[in-house]
Amino acid sequence: MTEKTHDGGTHQHGHQHEGAQQGGLNLHKDADNAVDMWDGMYRERTKIWSGNPNPQLVAEVTGLKPGKALDLGSGEGGDAIWLAQQGWTVTALDVSAVALERAAAHAAETDHADKITWQQQDLAEWTPEPVFDLVSAQFLHSPLLPWQDSAAKAAAAVAPGGTLLIVGHHPHGLPSWSHHHESHMFFTPEQLASELQLAGELELADGLNGDREPWSVEVLTDRERTVAGPNGESGTTLDTVLKARKPA
C-alpha cells in the first residue's frame, strides 16, 4: 500500500489512496461509486504497485509482538503479505475486487496465504470493531472518502493495548512530477494530531473512540523519502507518520 508509483516504484500503495493521475494512471473520478472508481484504475494495468511493503510500515512495525492486524486499503497486498511473513494474522480490506483478487494470487505464491483474510469493503460504509492489535492505514487518500473519516475509523478498530499506524502524503511534500491538485486530501502531522485530538503532551486524549484514558503517541512526524518517478527519475516525497498506542 507508497509513493507507490507503479511497477518501477519502491513499494505497494495503500488504497483508498491518491486522487489524481500519476505516471499515466487514471483514477476514474467520474465513476458512480468507489468500487467502479478503483476497479477502473486497477484494470488499466495488470500490475500497479511494486509489491514491496511501505517503508514506514516496516520501520514502525518491525519488533512489535505479532497479533491480529488490520490493513486498511490493502491494494495488491504488499503490506498484508509482509505482515503475515512477520507472524501477524491479517485482515486486509479494500474496496476493489480487482485489487483483492491480485493480492490473494500474490499471497498464494508465499507460505503465508493462510494467515490473511481478504475482504471487499467500502470504508465509507464500514463500521469498525475495536479488536485489532495493529491497525495500519497507509495512504488512504480518496476523493470519495475524507481522510478525517478514514483516520477516525482506523482509530476505532484498535483493541485496548493495540497500535494505530497512520501514514499519508504531506500536502507540501509531493514529488515534482506529481499531478495531485487536491491538497485537501492530504494532511500534515499537525492536522492529523488536531483531528485525533492530540494534546500538547502528545497524548490522544478523549479522542474519536471516546476513550477516557489518553493514548500514548510514540511517533508524530514527517519524514522525507526518496522515490522513483514514472520515467525512472529520482525525487523526494514527504510522509506524515503517526504511531500511537491505545490504553489497555
N, C-alpha and C positions, 0 to 999 in steps of 0.2 A: 503495500500500500504505500520514493518520493521524487526528488524532483522527479523522480519518476518521470523521466522524459518518455522514452519508448524503448525499443529493443536495445539500443545502444546506451540507454541511461544507466544510472547507478543502482536503481532498486525498484521495488514494487510500489505502486501508488495506492494509497488509501482511497476509498472510492466514494462516497457522495462528495467528490473532490472538485477539481479545477473547473472554472466556469467559462473557459473560452478555448479557442484553438491553441494548440501548442505543437510545433513540429509537424503540422499538417493534420493533426487530429481535430475532428469537428465534434463538439458537444451539441447534440440536437436539441437546442433550447426551444425550438418551435413544437416539440412533441407535446402531446396532451398530458402526459404523466411521467413520473420518474422512471418507471420501468422502460417505457419506449425510448426515453432520452438516453439512458445509459446503455441499453441493449443496442441502440443505434450506433453509439460510439464504438462499442466493442466489436460490432460486426464489420467495422471498417477495415480491421486487420486481424490476422489470425493470432497475433500476439501484440499486446500493447506495452506491457511493462517488462522489466528485465527478469523478474522472478526472485531477485535478491530482497532480503528484508530491509526495512527502513533503518538507516543508521542510528537514529535517535532511539528507536525501539531496542536495538541491540545494546546501545550504550547504557540505557536505563534499566533494562530487564535482566541483563546478564548478572548472575549472582543471586537473584531472588529465588526463594524457595518455590518450586513449581506447585501449582494447584489448578483451579479452574480459571481459564482465561476467556475473555470475550474480545473478539477482533471485529470492530465496527467498520463497515465499508471495506470488506476483505479483498475486493478486486479479484485478481487472478491467483491469489493465495500465497504470495511470497511471505508475508508476515505470519500467517496462520501455520504454514508448514514449518517455518523456523521455530515458532513457539512449541509446536509438537516435538520437534527434534530436541528441544531443551527439557522435555519432560512434562510440559503443560498439557492438560486436557482442554481442547479448544472448541468453542462455539464461534463460528465465523458467519457473520451476517452481511449480506449485500442485497441490493435491490435488483441487480441484473442476473437473470438466469443464465445468460451467455457467459458472464464472468465466473459464476459459480460452477458451471459445467467444466470450464477450462481449469479452474482451481482444483476441483476434485480429480480431474485427469492427471494434473501435475502431482498431486499428493499420492495418487496410486502408484507413481513411479518411485516412491520412497518407502521406507519401512514404518512410517508413522501415520498412514492414512486412517487407521482405526482410532486415532486419538483426536480426530477432527470431525465435528458435525457441521455441515454446510446448511445454512438456512436462508431462503429468499425472504427478504423483509424490507419494506419501505420504512425507513426510520421515522418518517413523519407520522406514521400510523402505529408505531411500535410503543408498547408500554413496558418499560424495563422492570425487572425484579432485582433486588439487591442481593445477588447470590454469587458474584464472581470475585475471586481473589485478585484478579488483574483485569482491568478494562483498558483497552488500547484504542484510542480514536486518533488515527493518523490521517491528517489532511482531509477532513470531512468538509470539503468546500463544494457547495452546490447552489445554483440559482433557485432551486426549489426547496431548500432546507436551510434556514438561517443558522449560522454557526452557533448562535446563542442556544438554539433548541438542541442541536446535537451535543453541545457541551453539557447541558442540563441532563439529557438522557444518559449520557455516558456516566456522569457522576451518580445518577440514581441506580445504576446497575452494580455498583461496587458493594461487596459484602463488608460487614464490620471487620476491621483489620486489614482490608484489602487496599490495593493500589490503583490509583487513577493516573493514566498517562495520556495527555492530550498534546499533540504536535500539529502545528499548522503553518501555513505560509505567513510570514510577516508582510504587511501591506507595503512597506517601504524597502523591501529587500529582495524583490523579484529579479531574476536574471535579465540581461539586456535584451535577449531575444523573445522574452515572454510577450504574449498577446493579451494578457489579462488586463481588462479595463474595469473590472468590477471590484474595486478595492474594499467595498463593504463586505465582501465575502471572506476577507482575511482579517487577522487580528494580531495585536501586539500583546506582549506579556501583561502590560498594564490593563488593557481592555479585558483580557481573559480573567485576570485577578478581580477586576471590578464586577464582571458578570457572575463569577462564582463567589462573590462577597468575601474576598481575601482581606483580612485585617492587616494592619501595619506590621504586626509581628509574624507575618507570613503564615497565618492560620486561616483555614476555611471555616469561618465562624457562622453558625446558624445558616448554612448555605442552602443550596437548592433542594437538598434532600430533607431539610427540616431538622438536621441533627443538632442536638443541644450541646454536644461536645465539639471542640474545634478539630478540624483535620490538620494533620502535620504536613506542611509543604516542604518537600525535600529539594525541589528544583523549580525555579520560576525565572526564566531567562530567554534570551535569543542567542542563537548560535549560527555563525557563518559556516557555509559548507560549499565545497567545490562540486560543480555539476557539469555534465557534458550536454552541449546543445544539440539541436536537430541535425546539424551538419558537422558534428564532431568537435565544435569549438568548445573551449573551456570558459567557464564563468563561475560566478558565485551566487548563492541564494541565502536568505536568512530565514531560519526556522524559529518559530515561537514554541517553547517547550514548558510544559507544566507536569510535574510529578508530585502527587500528594497521596498521603495515607489516611484512610478513614479510621476514626477511633474504633477500637474493638468493642 
